[in-house]
Amino acid sequence: MNSASAIFLGLCIAGFLALDAVVFDWDLSLALARRFAALLNWMAFWR
């Protein structure tokens, strides 16, 4: 990954978090974190 794509990816993530904080009051990030935790539990079961 070159520097330009890393900076672009970082800006996209920061923009997503800023939008989530302002518009959705962190609900979207919390929902994604819960789904990710459920996915990790599901993957640990199949390990």
PQR file with spaces between the fields and no chain letter, atoms N, CA, C, O and H, PARSE charges and radii, in Angstrom:
ATOM       1  N    MET     1       0.852   -1.167    0.000 -0.4000 1.5000
ATOM       2  CA   MET     1       0.000    0.000    0.000 -0.0000 2.0000
ATOM       3  C    MET     1       0.901    1.233    0.000  0.5500 1.7000
ATOM       4  O    MET     1       1.790    1.380    0.839 -0.5500 1.4000
ATOM       5  N    ASN     2       0.651    2.088   -0.940 -0.4000 1.5000
ATOM       6  CA   ASN     2       1.460    3.305   -0.989 -0.0000 2.0000
ATOM       7  C    ASN     2       0.870    4.384   -0.071  0.5500 1.7000
ATOM       8  O    ASN     2      -0.209    4.217    0.497 -0.5500 1.4000
ATOM       9  H    ASN     2      -0.071    1.969   -1.621  0.4000 1.0000
ATOM      10  N    SER     3       1.589    5.461    0.053 -0.4000 1.5000
ATOM      11  CA   SER     3       1.199    6.516    1.001 -0.0000 2.0000
ATOM      12  C    SER     3      -0.124    7.171    0.627  0.5500 1.7000
ATOM      13  O    SER     3      -0.925    7.498    1.502 -0.5500 1.4000
ATOM      14  H    SER     3       2.466    5.596   -0.408  0.4000 1.0000
ATOM      15  N    ALA     4      -0.354    7.361   -0.649 -0.4000 1.5000
ATOM      16  CA   ALA     4      -1.583    8.033   -1.071 -0.0000 2.0000
ATOM      17  C    ALA     4      -2.815    7.205   -0.722  0.5500 1.7000
ATOM      18  O    ALA     4      -3.810    7.748   -0.243 -0.5500 1.4000
ATOM      19  H    ALA     4       0.296    7.095   -1.361  0.4000 1.0000
ATOM      20  N    SER     5      -2.756    5.921   -0.955 -0.4000 1.5000
ATOM      21  CA   SER     5      -3.920    5.090   -0.635 -0.0000 2.0000
ATOM      22  C    SER     5      -4.102    4.946    0.875  0.5500 1.7000
ATOM      23  O    SER     5      -5.234    4.841    1.346 -0.5500 1.4000
ATOM      24  H    SER     5      -1.947    5.480   -1.345  0.4000 1.0000
ATOM      25  N    ALA     6      -3.015    4.938    1.638 -0.4000 1.5000
ATOM      26  CA   ALA     6      -3.118    4.868    3.097 -0.0000 2.0000
ATOM      27  C    ALA     6      -3.745    6.144    3.652  0.5500 1.7000
ATOM      28  O    ALA     6      -4.572    6.084    4.562 -0.5500 1.4000
ATOM      29  H    ALA     6      -2.095    5.023    1.255  0.4000 1.0000
ATOM      30  N    ILE     7      -3.361    7.284    3.114 -0.4000 1.5000
ATOM      31  CA   ILE     7      -3.940    8.560    3.550 -0.0000 2.0000
ATOM      32  C    ILE     7      -5.418    8.621    3.176  0.5500 1.7000
ATOM      33  O    ILE     7      -6.241    9.068    3.974 -0.5500 1.4000
ATOM      34  H    ILE     7      -2.689    7.332    2.375  0.4000 1.0000
ATOM      35  N    PHE     8      -5.755    8.179    1.976 -0.4000 1.5000
ATOM      36  CA   PHE     8      -7.152    8.161    1.539 -0.0000 2.0000
ATOM      37  C    PHE     8      -7.987    7.253    2.435  0.5500 1.7000
ATOM      38  O    PHE     8      -9.089    7.628    2.836 -0.5500 1.4000
ATOM      39  H    PHE     8      -5.086    7.816    1.328  0.4000 1.0000
ATOM      40  N    LEU     9      -7.482    6.079    2.750 -0.4000 1.5000
ATOM      41  CA   LEU     9      -8.205    5.158    3.617 -0.0000 2.0000
ATOM      42  C    LEU     9      -8.377    5.741    5.019  0.5500 1.7000
ATOM      43  O    LEU     9      -9.445    5.615    5.616 -0.5500 1.4000
ATOM      44  H    LEU     9      -6.587    5.775    2.424  0.4000 1.0000
ATOM      45  N    GLY    10      -7.342    6.371    5.539 -0.4000 1.5000
ATOM      46  CA   GLY    10      -7.430    7.011    6.848 -0.0000 2.0000
ATOM      47  C    GLY    10      -8.441    8.143    6.873  0.5500 1.7000
ATOM      48  O    GLY    10      -9.186    8.291    7.842 -0.5500 1.4000
ATOM      49  H    GLY    10      -6.474    6.474    5.053  0.4000 1.0000
ATOM      50  N    LEU    11      -8.473    8.941    5.816 -0.4000 1.5000
ATOM      51  CA   LEU    11      -9.448   10.030    5.736 -0.0000 2.0000
ATOM      52  C    LEU    11     -10.874    9.502    5.620  0.5500 1.7000
ATOM      53  O    LEU    11     -11.798   10.080    6.192 -0.5500 1.4000
ATOM      54  H    LEU    11      -7.868    8.820    5.029  0.4000 1.0000
ATOM      55  N    CYS    12     -11.057    8.415    4.890 -0.4000 1.5000
ATOM      56  CA   CYS    12     -12.388    7.817    4.781 -0.0000 2.0000
ATOM      57  C    CYS    12     -12.869    7.293    6.130  0.5500 1.7000
ATOM      58  O    CYS    12     -14.031    7.483    6.490 -0.5500 1.4000
ATOM      59  H    CYS    12     -10.306    7.945    4.425  0.4000 1.0000
ATOM      60  N    ILE    13     -11.993    6.643    6.870 -0.4000 1.5000
ATOM      61  CA   ILE    13     -12.364    6.129    8.188 -0.0000 2.0000
ATOM      62  C    ILE    13     -12.655    7.283    9.145  0.5500 1.7000
ATOM      63  O    ILE    13     -13.635    7.240    9.889 -0.5500 1.4000
ATOM      64  H    ILE    13     -11.050    6.489    6.577  0.4000 1.0000
ATOM      65  N    ALA    14     -11.815    8.306    9.130 -0.4000 1.5000
ATOM      66  CA   ALA    14     -12.045    9.472    9.992 -0.0000 2.0000
ATOM      67  C    ALA    14     -13.345   10.180    9.616  0.5500 1.7000
ATOM      68  O    ALA    14     -14.086   10.621   10.495 -0.5500 1.4000
ATOM      69  H    ALA    14     -11.019    8.341    8.526  0.4000 1.0000
ATOM      70  N    GLY    15     -13.625   10.291    8.331 -0.4000 1.5000
ATOM      71  CA   GLY    15     -14.877   10.899    7.884 -0.0000 2.0000
ATOM      72  C    GLY    15     -16.091   10.097    8.307  0.5500 1.7000
ATOM      73  O    GLY    15     -17.108   10.663    8.707 -0.5500 1.4000
ATOM      74  H    GLY    15     -13.023    9.933    7.617  0.4000 1.0000
ATOM      75  N    PHE    16     -15.986    8.774    8.218 -0.4000 1.5000
ATOM      76  CA   PHE    16     -17.082    7.920    8.667 -0.0000 2.0000
ATOM      77  C    PHE    16     -17.341    8.097   10.159  0.5500 1.7000
ATOM      78  O    PHE    16     -18.492    8.206   10.582 -0.5500 1.4000
ATOM      79  H    PHE    16     -15.159    8.315    7.893  0.4000 1.0000
ATOM      80  N    LEU    17     -16.283    8.127   10.950 -0.4000 1.5000
ATOM      81  CA   LEU    17     -16.444    8.295   12.400 -0.0000 2.0000
ATOM      82  C    LEU    17     -17.004    9.676   12.745  0.5500 1.7000
ATOM      83  O    LEU    17     -17.833    9.803   13.645 -0.5500 1.4000
ATOM      84  H    LEU    17     -15.348    8.038   10.607  0.4000 1.0000
ATOM      85  N    ALA    18     -16.553   10.703   12.033 -0.4000 1.5000
ATOM      86  CA   ALA    18     -17.073   12.052   12.280 -0.0000 2.0000
ATOM      87  C    ALA    18     -18.554   12.137   11.907  0.5500 1.7000
ATOM      88  O    ALA    18     -19.345   12.724   12.645 -0.5500 1.4000
ATOM      89  H    ALA    18     -15.880   10.599   11.302  0.4000 1.0000
ATOM      90  N    LEU    19     -18.929   11.562   10.782 -0.4000 1.5000
ATOM      91  CA   LEU    19     -20.331   11.558   10.365 -0.0000 2.0000
ATOM      92  C    LEU    19     -21.188   10.783   11.361  0.5500 1.7000
ATOM      93  O    LEU    19     -22.294   11.201   11.701 -0.5500 1.4000
ATOM      94  H    LEU    19     -18.287   11.084   10.182  0.4000 1.0000
ATOM      95  N    ASP    20     -20.670    9.663   11.819 -0.4000 1.5000
ATOM      96  CA   ASP    20     -21.410    8.860   12.788 -0.0000 2.0000
ATOM      97  C    ASP    20     -21.585    9.604   14.103  0.5500 1.7000
ATOM      98  O    ASP    20     -22.643    9.515   14.727 -0.5500 1.4000
ATOM      99  H    ASP    20     -19.772    9.323   11.543  0.4000 1.0000
ATOM     100  N    ALA    21     -20.571   10.330   14.528 -0.4000 1.5000
ATOM     101  CA   ALA    21     -20.660   11.071   15.787 -0.0000 2.0000
ATOM     102  C    ALA    21     -21.657   12.219   15.684  0.5500 1.7000
ATOM     103  O    ALA    21     -22.416   12.467   16.621 -0.5500 1.4000
ATOM     104  H    ALA    21     -19.712   10.402   14.022  0.4000 1.0000
ATOM     105  N    VAL    22     -21.660   12.913   14.561 -0.4000 1.5000
ATOM     106  CA   VAL    22     -22.511   14.097   14.413 -0.0000 2.0000
ATOM     107  C    VAL    22     -23.956   13.726   14.092  0.5500 1.7000
ATOM     108  O    VAL    22     -24.888   14.257   14.697 -0.5500 1.4000
ATOM     109  H    VAL    22     -21.044   12.711   13.800  0.4000 1.0000
ATOM     110  N    VAL    23     -24.139   12.818   13.145 -0.4000 1.5000
ATOM     111  CA   VAL    23     -25.482   12.525   12.656 -0.0000 2.0000
ATOM     112  C    VAL    23     -26.175   11.436   13.470  0.5500 1.7000
ATOM     113  O    VAL    23     -27.333   11.592   13.858 -0.5500 1.4000
ATOM     114  H    VAL    23     -23.383   12.387   12.653  0.4000 1.0000
ATOM     115  N    PHE    24     -25.474   10.338   13.730 -0.4000 1.5000
ATOM     116  CA   PHE    24     -26.109    9.169   14.332 -0.0000 2.0000
ATOM     117  C    PHE    24     -25.817    8.997   15.818  0.5500 1.7000
ATOM     118  O    PHE    24     -26.278    8.027   16.420 -0.5500 1.4000
ATOM     119  H    PHE    24     -24.533   10.212   13.416  0.4000 1.0000
ATOM     120  N    ASP    25     -25.072    9.900   16.419 -0.4000 1.5000
ATOM     121  CA   ASP    25     -24.754    9.855   17.852 -0.0000 2.0000
ATOM     122  C    ASP    25     -24.123    8.517   18.241  0.5500 1.7000
ATOM     123  O    ASP    25     -24.493    7.923   19.254 -0.5500 1.4000
ATOM     124  H    ASP    25     -24.697   10.688   15.930  0.4000 1.0000
ATOM     125  N    TRP    26     -23.183    8.051   17.444 -0.4000 1.5000
ATOM     126  CA   TRP    26     -22.385    6.836   17.663 -0.0000 2.0000
ATOM     127  C    TRP    26     -23.191    5.544   17.579  0.5500 1.7000
ATOM     128  O    TRP    26     -22.660    4.484   17.910 -0.5500 1.4000
ATOM     129  H    TRP    26     -22.883    8.533   16.621  0.4000 1.0000
ATOM     130  N    ASP    27     -24.437    5.590   17.154 -0.4000 1.5000
ATOM     131  CA   ASP    27     -25.240    4.371   17.084 -0.0000 2.0000
ATOM     132  C    ASP    27     -24.750    3.419   15.999  0.5500 1.7000
ATOM     133  O    ASP    27     -24.771    2.204   16.190 -0.5500 1.4000
ATOM     134  H    ASP    27     -24.868    6.451   16.885  0.4000 1.0000
ATOM     135  N    LEU    28     -24.315    3.948   14.881 -0.4000 1.5000
ATOM     136  CA   LEU    28     -23.869    3.093   13.784 -0.0000 2.0000
ATOM     137  C    LEU    28     -22.582    2.363   14.141  0.5500 1.7000
ATOM     138  O    LEU    28     -22.453    1.171   13.861 -0.5500 1.4000
ATOM     139  H    LEU    28     -24.298    4.935   14.725  0.4000 1.0000
ATOM     140  N    SER    29     -21.642    3.047   14.743 -0.4000 1.5000
ATOM     141  CA   SER    29     -20.392    2.396   15.143 -0.0000 2.0000
ATOM     142  C    SER    29     -20.645    1.336   16.205  0.5500 1.7000
ATOM     143  O    SER    29     -20.022    0.274   16.186 -0.5500 1.4000
ATOM     144  H    SER    29     -21.746    4.016   14.970  0.4000 1.0000
ATOM     145  N    LEU    30     -21.541    1.616   17.115 -0.4000 1.5000
ATOM     146  CA   LEU    30     -21.869    0.649   18.156 -0.0000 2.0000
ATOM     147  C    LEU    30     -22.531   -0.587   17.558  0.5500 1.7000
ATOM     148  O    LEU    30     -22.230   -1.708   17.969 -0.5500 1.4000
ATOM     149  H    LEU    30     -22.047    2.479   17.130  0.4000 1.0000
ATOM     150  N    ALA    31     -23.416   -0.400   16.607 -0.4000 1.5000
ATOM     151  CA   ALA    31     -24.071   -1.536   15.957 -0.0000 2.0000
ATOM     152  C    ALA    31     -23.057   -2.371   15.178  0.5500 1.7000
ATOM     153  O    ALA    31     -23.110   -3.600   15.207 -0.5500 1.4000
ATOM     154  H    ALA    31     -23.661    0.510   16.273  0.4000 1.0000
ATOM     155  N    LEU    32     -22.141   -1.710   14.486 -0.4000 1.5000
ATOM     156  CA   LEU    32     -21.110   -2.448   13.750 -0.0000 2.0000
ATOM     157  C    LEU    32     -20.180   -3.192   14.691  0.5500 1.7000
ATOM     158  O    LEU    32     -19.759   -4.307   14.383 -0.5500 1.4000
ATOM     159  H    LEU    32     -22.098   -0.712   14.462  0.4000 1.0000
ATOM     160  N    ALA    33     -19.853   -2.603   15.824 -0.4000 1.5000
ATOM     161  CA   ALA    33     -18.991   -3.276   16.800 -0.0000 2.0000
ATOM     162  C    ALA    33     -19.683   -4.503   17.378  0.5500 1.7000
ATOM     163  O    ALA    33     -19.040   -5.532   17.588 -0.5500 1.4000
ATOM     164  H    ALA    33     -20.195   -1.697   16.074  0.4000 1.0000
ATOM     165  N    ARG    34     -20.971   -4.411   17.637 -0.4000 1.5000
ATOM     166  CA   ARG    34     -21.713   -5.570   18.153 -0.0000 2.0000
ATOM     167  C    ARG    34     -21.771   -6.683   17.118  0.5500 1.7000
ATOM     168  O    ARG    34     -21.614   -7.855   17.462 -0.5500 1.4000
ATOM     169  H    ARG    34     -21.494   -3.576   17.467  0.4000 1.0000
ATOM     170  N    ARG    35     -21.995   -6.335   15.862 -0.4000 1.5000
ATOM     171  CA   ARG    35     -22.019   -7.364   14.815 -0.0000 2.0000
ATOM     172  C    ARG    35     -20.645   -7.990   14.619  0.5500 1.7000
ATOM     173  O    ARG    35     -20.541   -9.190   14.365 -0.5500 1.4000
ATOM     174  H    ARG    35     -22.122   -5.384   15.583  0.4000 1.0000
ATOM     175  N    PHE    36     -19.600   -7.195   14.735 -0.4000 1.5000
ATOM     176  CA   PHE    36     -18.242   -7.722   14.609 -0.0000 2.0000
ATOM     177  C    PHE    36     -17.927   -8.667   15.765  0.5500 1.7000
ATOM     178  O    PHE    36     -17.283   -9.696   15.561 -0.5500 1.4000
ATOM     179  H    PHE    36     -19.684   -6.220   14.941  0.4000 1.0000
ATOM     180  N    ALA    37     -18.372   -8.333   16.970 -0.4000 1.5000
ATOM     181  CA   ALA    37     -18.168   -9.217   18.122 -0.0000 2.0000
ATOM     182  C    ALA    37     -18.926  -10.527   17.933  0.5500 1.7000
ATOM     183  O    ALA    37     -18.414  -11.592   18.278 -0.5500 1.4000
ATOM     184  H    ALA    37     -18.895   -7.497   17.135  0.4000 1.0000
ATOM     185  N    ALA    38     -20.130  -10.461   17.395 -0.4000 1.5000
ATOM     186  CA   ALA    38     -20.889  -11.680   17.120 -0.0000 2.0000
ATOM     187  C    ALA    38     -20.193  -12.522   16.052  0.5500 1.7000
ATOM     188  O    ALA    38     -20.175  -13.749   16.141 -0.5500 1.4000
ATOM     189  H    ALA    38     -20.546   -9.596   17.115  0.4000 1.0000
ATOM     190  N    LEU    39     -19.625  -11.868   15.050 -0.4000 1.5000
ATOM     191  CA   LEU    39     -18.882  -12.587   14.016 -0.0000 2.0000
ATOM     192  C    LEU    39     -17.661  -13.274   14.604  0.5500 1.7000
ATOM     193  O    LEU    39     -17.362  -14.414   14.245 -0.5500 1.4000
ATOM     194  H    LEU    39     -19.640  -10.871   14.977  0.4000 1.0000
ATOM     195  N    LEU    40     -16.953  -12.602   15.498 -0.4000 1.5000
ATOM     196  CA   LEU    40     -15.791  -13.214   16.138 -0.0000 2.0000
ATOM     197  C    LEU    40     -16.191  -14.419   16.981  0.5500 1.7000
ATOM     198  O    LEU    40     -15.492  -15.432   16.982 -0.5500 1.4000
ATOM     199  H    LEU    40     -17.195  -11.676   15.789  0.4000 1.0000
ATOM     200  N    ASN    41     -17.304  -14.322   17.694 -0.4000 1.5000
ATOM     201  CA   ASN    41     -17.787  -15.465   18.472 -0.0000 2.0000
ATOM     202  C    ASN    41     -18.170  -16.626   17.562  0.5500 1.7000
ATOM     203  O    ASN    41     -17.891  -17.781   17.883 -0.5500 1.4000
ATOM     204  H    ASN    41     -17.873  -13.499   17.694  0.4000 1.0000
ATOM     205  N    TRP    42     -18.799  -16.335   16.446 -0.4000 1.5000
ATOM     206  CA   TRP    42     -19.176  -17.373   15.491 -0.0000 2.0000
ATOM     207  C    TRP    42     -17.941  -18.039   14.903  0.5500 1.7000
ATOM     208  O    TRP    42     -17.906  -19.261   14.754 -0.5500 1.4000
ATOM     209  H    TRP    42     -19.026  -15.397   16.186  0.4000 1.0000
ATOM     210  N    MET    43     -16.926  -17.244   14.567 -0.4000 1.5000
ATOM     211  CA   MET    43     -15.693  -17.804   14.015 -0.0000 2.0000
ATOM     212  C    MET    43     -14.946  -18.623   15.061  0.5500 1.7000
ATOM     213  O    MET    43     -14.346  -19.644   14.723 -0.5500 1.4000
ATOM     214  H    MET    43     -16.955  -16.252   14.688  0.4000 1.0000
ATOM     215  N    ALA    44     -14.968  -18.204   16.310 -0.4000 1.5000
ATOM     216  CA   ALA    44     -14.300  -18.958   17.371 -0.0000 2.0000
ATOM     217  C    ALA    44     -14.996  -20.298   17.592  0.5500 1.7000
ATOM     218  O    ALA    44     -14.344  -21.283   17.940 -0.5500 1.4000
ATOM     219  H    ALA    44     -15.456  -17.375   16.584  0.4000 1.0000
ATOM     220  N    PHE    45     -16.299  -20.344   17.397 -0.4000 1.5000
ATOM     221  CA   PHE    45     -17.033  -21.598   17.533 -0.0000 2.0000
ATOM     222  C    PHE    45     -16.588  -22.598   16.472  0.5500 1.7000
ATOM     223  O    PHE    45     -16.433  -23.782   16.772 -0.5500 1.4000
ATOM     224  H    PHE    45     -16.828  -19.544   17.115  0.4000 1.0000
ATOM     225  N    TRP    46     -16.381  -22.147   15.250 -0.4000 1.5000
ATOM     226  CA   TRP    46     -16.006  -23.044   14.158 -0.0000 2.0000
ATOM     227  C    TRP    46     -14.526  -23.359   14.130  0.5500 1.7000
ATOM     228  O    TRP    46     -14.086  -24.175   13.320 -0.5500 1.4000
ATOM     229  H    TRP    46     -16.507  -21.186   15.007  0.4000 1.0000
ATOM     230  N    ARG    47     -13.763  -22.744   14.978 -0.4000 1.5000
ATOM     231  CA   ARG    47     -12.333  -23.033   15.043 -0.0000 2.0000
ATOM     232  C    ARG    47     -12.176  -24.348   15.724  0.5500 1.7000
ATOM     233  O    ARG    47     -11.053  -24.820   15.905 -0.5500 1.4000
ATOM     234  H    ARG    47     -14.121  -22.082   15.636  0.4000 1.0000
